[in-house]
Amino acid sequence: MSMEQIIATVRGFAGALVVVPEPGGDFPEIAWGDAFFYYAPDGQMPQNVQPYGTIVTKNYPDDAACDLDPPGRWRVNIHADRATFRELTGEEPRSLTRPRDYAAADSAMPHPVYGALGWICVVNPGERTTDTVVQLLRSAHDAARARFARRHEPGKSLEDD
């Protein structure tokens, strides 16, 4: 599955906002060409909310274990619930001890930096992981929609969060 296909899939989710920073916008240069997935039914980028999924197309200064700088390499990152994380990795998010080849393609594994926070990543999703990636994105989107609904309940003030 290509990066463009994943972006198109997420854009098809009700209330999804996909942000793909480009030169000349408000985003730092390092984010150009990457993609950020939010639940935002009003089409506005939410403030003080992390994306539920991202695609990165290069190494970041604190995140180079996946070797994303060579051409054609990219990684999808998705926040997962604990049970799903455990099912995919065999470990608890906060107890990661297994050595992993983070540069391996088409393999679901804990994110090399944010795995302890429940993030799963896949470098260049292929035949083995495409269905998993789509399911993870759908679940993360649904969880973001549920958080949005809780935050926007009638009568709830922002201080309640």
KOLZAVEX-924649 format. One record per residue: x, y, z of N, C-alpha, C in turn. Coordinates in steps of 0.001 Angstrom, whole numbers, plus 500000, padded with zeros to 6 digits. Last residue first. Layout:
N
XYZXYZXYZ;...
// end
This chain:
161
488563518747531316489460517797530625490676517457531448;487135520760532500486847519388532901487824518379532326;487689523140531347488437522827532554488200521393533004;485878523419529316487226522982528959488036522587530188;482718522065530432483652523168530203485032522603529881;479766520733529223481102520424529717482022521603529427;477366521272528034477513521599529441478883521301530009;477584518609525725476900519836526159477085520039527653;480872517421524996479528517148525545478896518465525958;483384517496523897482397518449523398480977518134523864;484908515465524945485348516847525183484273517863524815;483516513251523928483553513486525383483927514931525693;484054513571521185482669513627521662482628513900523167;486842513205521178486264514474520723484847514627521287;486968510527521928487564511561522802486984512926522468;485691509392519681485091509236521011485656510270521991;487541510062517696486173510579517596485484510490518960;489715508571518554489833510035518526488441510676518454;488662506014518137489019506428519501489147507949519576;488409506066515340487211505909516173487481506340517615;491143506274514670490199507329514274488948507271515152;492054503845515630492598505085516198491684506262515877;490604502104513959490414502067515413490906503353516066;491675502857511435490226502956511687489967502988513192;494392502215511842493992503603511562492507503806511835;494198499430512195494729500281513264494313501736513073;493212498672509660492418498415510871492878499297512028;495390499477508064494071500081507845493186499877509076;497406497808509144497556499266509175496192499940509014;496369495252508532496569495658509926496650497170510040;496492495304505742495191495188506406495286495631507862;499360495560505394498419496564504897497071496491505613;501215493595506142500730494536507157499671495521506681;501998491861504077501751491317505422501023492283506334;502345493536501795501347492468501794500995491981503204;503360496527503431503220495701502235502164494646502451;504528499663504586503559498572504694503407497841503362;507169501058505339506735500585504019505762499406504118;507188500286508711507973500868507619507484500230506315;504932500915511179505219499985510092505995500759509032;504313501146514724504789501681513448505003500552512450;502331502165517495502785501088516613503307501742515336;502335503567520728502374503782519282502986502581518575;502309503626523507501278502882522809501243503077521301;504403504761524738503145505511524830502040504836524016;506506503185524075506083503147525474504771503894525699;506907503995521397506297502701521699505775502621523123;508203506263520532506934506424521249506208505104521529;510566505355519274510630506428520272509374506453521140;509910503180517623511203503187518312511333504274519375;506726501664518066507467502814517543508785502912518310;506540498105517890506443499334518675507229500449517984;505459496876514615506269496828515833506065498096516647;504802495109511700504228495950512761505045495764514030;506490495222508677506433494546509965505879495509511016;507496496284506272506296495437506270506177494613507545;511084496358506888509865496799506204508742495793506410;513254497148509544512586496098508765511287496621508172;514336498954511259514411499289509833513710498257508956;514248497851513755513280498901513446513307499315511974;514525494950514896515122495595513735514115496630513251;514661494714518461513924494725517196514755495375516115;514715493091521638515447493775520562514651493668519262;512294493619524198512790492801523081513599493624522090;511189495336526038512561494891526272513144494130525090;508787497474527260509404496976526030510861496599526283;506715498291529007507685497253529399508361496649528177;504706499928528220505701500496529146506760499488529576;503140498243526470503818499456525994504925499959526924;503885494748526777503156495919527267503890497173526797;504179492518523936504688493207525123503738494326525530;503407491540521541503713490561522576504241491183523849;502567493162519473503983493181519836504381492097520835;499820492808519006500740492970517872502210492795518243;498718492569521592498468491524520592499491491596519449;499507495007522727500002493739523294499858492608522275;498009496754521123499468496879521190500075495556521660;495443495932521800495913495786520416497433495846520372;495388496655524504495153495263524120495678495006522703;495842499467524441496800498557525065496638497118524620;495300501019521203494926500734522589495852499626523122;497683502976519309496834501794519501496438501661520963;498570505359516919498330505107518333497349503953518469;500879504811514334499477504820514738499380504556516234;502754505618511515502762505530512972501322505697513448;504488504550508650503207504961509221503264504671510721;507332505633506889506788504862508014505438505436508431;509485505086504030508602505910504851507983505017505916;511627505106501228511336504582502573510489505587503330;512294506305498844511256505285498824510934504685500178;515764506892499534514562507138498723513583505963498791;516846506875502995516976506420501610515668506626500830;515824507730505589516385508698504647516578508171503220;514931505963507514513957506465506544514547507415505518;515728504092509666516498504349508438515592504817507298;514692503683512136513998503027511021514667503283509674;516130505231513934516303503774513975515668503057512785;515905507926514299516571507488513070516679505965512963;514953510330516051514223509151515581514800508702514237;515777512833516633515729511886517756515105510551517353;515661514079514026516900514073514833516904513047515965;514047511782511751514013512998512569515231512937513486;514161510511508440514593510439509831514393511803510479;511134510685506467512564510905506682512880510663508146;508461510631506340509180510281505109510680510446505241;505706509501508257506939510270508153507775509717507007;502391509825509041503315509185508113504538510080508066;500358509212511949501219510052511112501906509171510074;497522509418514128498390508689513224499209509671512410;496288511117515737496184509699516112497030508824515201;497929514140516852497321513319515804497230511869516287;497023515708519955498011515018519127497294514296517991;495764518845520658495422517448520442496500516849519547;495928521633520778496226520846521979495767519395521867;493491522173518269494551522706519115494708521798520327;492827520611515120492554520778516552493770521341517293;492286522224512108493257521449512862493039521687514358;488966521964510884490028522811511438490990521954512253;486830520426510145487868520659509144489001521555509618;485002519643511947484845521004511431485913521358510392;485838517120512722484664517211511860484426518614511294;488591515722513119488239517145513165487053517384512237;490988513616514049489535513660513941489170515118514137;494005513527512037493207514003513174491733513680512949;497210512772510937495806512387510896495099512787512193;499700514002508827499213513960510203497705513759510170;502590513378506851501135513486506959500724513259508412;505377515004505163504817514036506091503298514230506141;506084517164503594505966515857502951505446514754503856;507662518881506211507186518913504827507172517511504238;508833518858508678507535518182508545507021518144507106;511101520424508469511289518983508676509980518217508483;510144523061508286510608522369507075510712520866507275;507175523590510256508632523589510080509031522726508888;504208525153508876504891524043509513506396524136509302;502758526972507479503086527313508869503902526235509572;504143526919504113503062526931505097503577527286506482;506280526704502427505546527951502412504410528018503414;506060523245501595506842524477501677505931525701501613;503492521473503470504260521750502259505065523029502451;501930518911505419502657520179505319503495520285504040;499011517612505385500262517264504706501038518575504489;496498516402507372497347517575507158498664517090506564;493303515310507280494655514899506956495439516168506624;490638514666509279491415515765508718492832515243508511;487523512944509317488991512930509316489539514225508727;484783512686509238485355513625510212486867513662510232;484841509391508118483990510535508455484661511402509521;487516508481506021486878508302507328486062509559507645;488881509189503716487547508621503575486829508380504893;491399509882504551490505510967504127489074510486503961;492409507296504863492075508077506056491156509237505685;492729506624502115491886505807502994491454506615504205;494566508556501271493222508533500680492262507731501557;496791507750502816496220509088502996494791509128502451;497206505214501662496879505334503087496227506686503350;497834505959499046496651505123499300496231505193500770;500193507379499432499030508083498887497750507289499134;501880505335500297501585506441501187500311507154500734;500608502147499121501434503350499035501009504380500080;500859498820500000500000500000500000500896501230500000;
// end
